[in-house]
Structures are given as C-alpha cells and as structure tokens.
Amino acid sequence: MSVEAKLKRPSRTRRTSGDRLCEALMTLAQHHAQVITHSEKAWASITFAGTRHSLALVFAGADAVEAGEHFVAELPDHEFAIPGQLVADATIVEVEHRIAPDPRFVVQCELLLLEDA
C-alpha cells in the first residue's frame, strides 16, 4: 500500500472500556435511556487496577420510565460482559422520578471496573 493511500485511510477510533460500559448499560436499559453525564476516574488497590465510573441516565416517557425501573432493579446483580474488564461493583446512588408534566426518571449510578488480566 502506498504512503498516500495510508494517509488517506480514515482513522478508526478505539473504543474504551468506558464506551463499552455505556453500550452495556444501554442494553440493560433496553435502549430507552440517554447518558447525560459520565465521569471516569482511575482506581487502584494493592492487587487490582481499574476505573470508577459515575453516570447519570435519563429515561423520558412512560415506556422509558418502566425500562428505568427495570434498570434500577437489575443493575446491582447484572452480569456484564465487557472484554478485558470485570464489573466489581454496580450501585444506584440516586433516583429522581417525575410524573408531570411528562414522565421522567433520572438514575445516578456508580460502577467499579477492574482490569481482567
């Protein structure tokens, strides 16, 4: 392949563990949620390394609110399949539920991902 062809090839963005986590959360949320905030912070102990993720998800509309209630019930015990990562902890930190004027459900959650070497 020529140098020019290599330079013109579009670059592929590498998906991070945070990207994969968001995809897994969207699947658990039955694709009814939207991530409104996501922060990631490095985490380590003597024997493990990983990242702590804090996310806020909004579920807007009656069907989405129902999916949000399911999400809250399932998250703590959900078995994630994220390549190279183990979800060591998944907790619901806060839930805000509004009925009027339109149904809206906001979930704040935190997850600890450990590198699976």
SEZAKE-24386 format. One record per residue (C-alpha): x, y, z; chain; residue number from 1. Coordinates in Angstrom, 1 decimal. Layout:
BEGIN
x X&y Y&z Z&ch A&i NUM .
...
END
This chain:
BEGIN
x 0.0&y 0.0&z 0.0&ch A&i 1 .
x 1.4&y 3.4&z -0.9&ch A&i 2 .
x 2.1&y 6.1&z 1.6&ch A&i 3 .
x -0.6&y 8.3&z 0.1&ch A&i 4 .
x -3.2&y 5.5&z 0.5&ch A&i 5 .
x -2.2&y 5.0&z 4.1&ch A&i 6 .
x -2.5&y 8.7&z 4.8&ch A&i 7 .
x -6.0&y 8.9&z 3.2&ch A&i 8 .
x -7.4&y 5.9&z 5.1&ch A&i 9 .
x -9.8&y 7.1&z 7.8&ch A&i 10 .
x -8.6&y 6.6&z 11.3&ch A&i 11 .
x -10.5&y 4.2&z 13.4&ch A&i 12 .
x -11.3&y 5.4&z 16.9&ch A&i 13 .
x -10.6&y 2.8&z 19.6&ch A&i 14 .
x -13.4&y 2.1&z 21.9&ch A&i 15 .
x -12.5&y 2.5&z 25.5&ch A&i 16 .
x -13.8&y 0.5&z 28.5&ch A&i 17 .
x -16.0&y 3.5&z 29.2&ch A&i 18 .
x -17.5&y 3.2&z 25.8&ch A&i 19 .
x -18.1&y -0.5&z 26.2&ch A&i 20 .
x -19.6&y 0.1&z 29.6&ch A&i 21 .
x -22.1&y 2.7&z 28.2&ch A&i 22 .
x -23.1&y 0.2&z 25.5&ch A&i 23 .
x -23.7&y -2.5&z 28.1&ch A&i 24 .
x -25.8&y 0.0&z 30.2&ch A&i 25 .
x -27.8&y 0.9&z 27.2&ch A&i 26 .
x -28.6&y -2.7&z 26.6&ch A&i 27 .
x -29.6&y -3.2&z 30.2&ch A&i 28 .
x -31.8&y 0.0&z 29.9&ch A&i 29 .
x -33.5&y -1.6&z 26.8&ch A&i 30 .
x -32.2&y 1.4&z 24.8&ch A&i 31 .
x -34.7&y 3.7&z 26.5&ch A&i 32 .
x -32.0&y 5.8&z 28.3&ch A&i 33 .
x -29.8&y 8.6&z 27.4&ch A&i 34 .
x -26.5&y 9.2&z 29.2&ch A&i 35 .
x -26.5&y 12.8&z 30.4&ch A&i 36 .
x -23.2&y 12.7&z 32.4&ch A&i 37 .
x -20.3&y 10.2&z 32.6&ch A&i 38 .
x -17.1&y 10.7&z 34.6&ch A&i 39 .
x -14.3&y 8.2&z 34.9&ch A&i 40 .
x -11.6&y 8.1&z 37.5&ch A&i 41 .
x -8.6&y 5.8&z 37.8&ch A&i 42 .
x -8.8&y 3.4&z 40.8&ch A&i 43 .
x -6.2&y 1.0&z 42.3&ch A&i 44 .
x -5.6&y -1.1&z 45.3&ch A&i 45 .
x -2.6&y -3.2&z 46.2&ch A&i 46 .
x -3.8&y -6.1&z 44.0&ch A&i 47 .
x -6.2&y -4.5&z 41.4&ch A&i 48 .
x -6.3&y -1.6&z 39.0&ch A&i 49 .
x -9.3&y -0.2&z 37.2&ch A&i 50 .
x -11.7&y 2.7&z 36.9&ch A&i 51 .
x -14.6&y 4.1&z 38.8&ch A&i 52 .
x -17.5&y 5.4&z 36.6&ch A&i 53 .
x -20.2&y 7.7&z 37.7&ch A&i 54 .
x -23.1&y 8.1&z 35.3&ch A&i 55 .
x -26.5&y 9.8&z 35.1&ch A&i 56 .
x -29.1&y 8.4&z 32.8&ch A&i 57 .
x -32.4&y 9.9&z 31.9&ch A&i 58 .
x -35.5&y 7.8&z 30.9&ch A&i 59 .
x -38.1&y 10.1&z 29.3&ch A&i 60 .
x -41.6&y 8.9&z 28.6&ch A&i 61 .
x -43.9&y 6.2&z 30.1&ch A&i 62 .
x -42.2&y 3.3&z 28.3&ch A&i 63 .
x -38.8&y 4.6&z 29.2&ch A&i 64 .
x -39.7&y 5.1&z 32.9&ch A&i 65 .
x -40.8&y 1.4&z 33.0&ch A&i 66 .
x -37.4&y 0.5&z 31.5&ch A&i 67 .
x -35.7&y 2.7&z 34.1&ch A&i 68 .
x -37.5&y 0.9&z 36.9&ch A&i 69 .
x -36.3&y -2.4&z 35.5&ch A&i 70 .
x -32.8&y -1.0&z 35.1&ch A&i 71 .
x -32.7&y 0.1&z 38.8&ch A&i 72 .
x -33.8&y -3.4&z 39.9&ch A&i 73 .
x -31.4&y -5.3&z 37.7&ch A&i 74 .
x -28.2&y -3.2&z 37.8&ch A&i 75 .
x -26.7&y -4.3&z 41.2&ch A&i 76 .
x -26.7&y -8.0&z 40.3&ch A&i 77 .
x -26.3&y -7.8&z 36.5&ch A&i 78 .
x -23.6&y -9.9&z 34.9&ch A&i 79 .
x -21.7&y -7.7&z 32.5&ch A&i 80 .
x -19.7&y -9.0&z 29.5&ch A&i 81 .
x -17.1&y -6.3&z 28.9&ch A&i 82 .
x -13.9&y -7.6&z 27.2&ch A&i 83 .
x -10.9&y -7.2&z 29.5&ch A&i 84 .
x -13.0&y -5.8&z 32.4&ch A&i 85 .
x -14.8&y -7.2&z 35.4&ch A&i 86 .
x -17.6&y -5.1&z 37.0&ch A&i 87 .
x -16.7&y -5.5&z 40.7&ch A&i 88 .
x -19.4&y -3.1&z 42.0&ch A&i 89 .
x -22.5&y -1.5&z 40.5&ch A&i 90 .
x -24.7&y 0.6&z 42.7&ch A&i 91 .
x -27.6&y 3.0&z 42.3&ch A&i 92 .
x -26.7&y 6.3&z 44.1&ch A&i 93 .
x -29.8&y 8.3&z 43.4&ch A&i 94 .
x -33.1&y 8.2&z 41.6&ch A&i 95 .
x -35.4&y 11.1&z 40.7&ch A&i 96 .
x -38.9&y 10.3&z 39.4&ch A&i 97 .
x -41.1&y 12.9&z 38.0&ch A&i 98 .
x -44.6&y 12.3&z 36.7&ch A&i 99 .
x -45.7&y 15.8&z 35.5&ch A&i 100 .
x -45.7&y 17.4&z 33.0&ch A&i 101 .
x -44.1&y 14.3&z 31.3&ch A&i 102 .
x -42.9&y 11.1&z 32.9&ch A&i 103 .
x -39.2&y 11.3&z 33.6&ch A&i 104 .
x -36.8&y 9.1&z 35.5&ch A&i 105 .
x -33.2&y 10.1&z 36.2&ch A&i 106 .
x -30.8&y 7.5&z 37.6&ch A&i 107 .
x -27.4&y 8.2&z 39.1&ch A&i 108 .
x -25.2&y 5.1&z 39.3&ch A&i 109 .
x -21.6&y 4.2&z 40.0&ch A&i 110 .
x -19.6&y 1.2&z 38.7&ch A&i 111 .
x -16.2&y -0.1&z 39.5&ch A&i 112 .
x -14.4&y -1.8&z 36.6&ch A&i 113 .
x -11.3&y -3.9&z 37.3&ch A&i 114 .
x -8.8&y -4.8&z 34.6&ch A&i 115 .
x -9.1&y -8.5&z 33.9&ch A&i 116 .
x -5.6&y -9.6&z 33.0&ch A&i 117 .
END
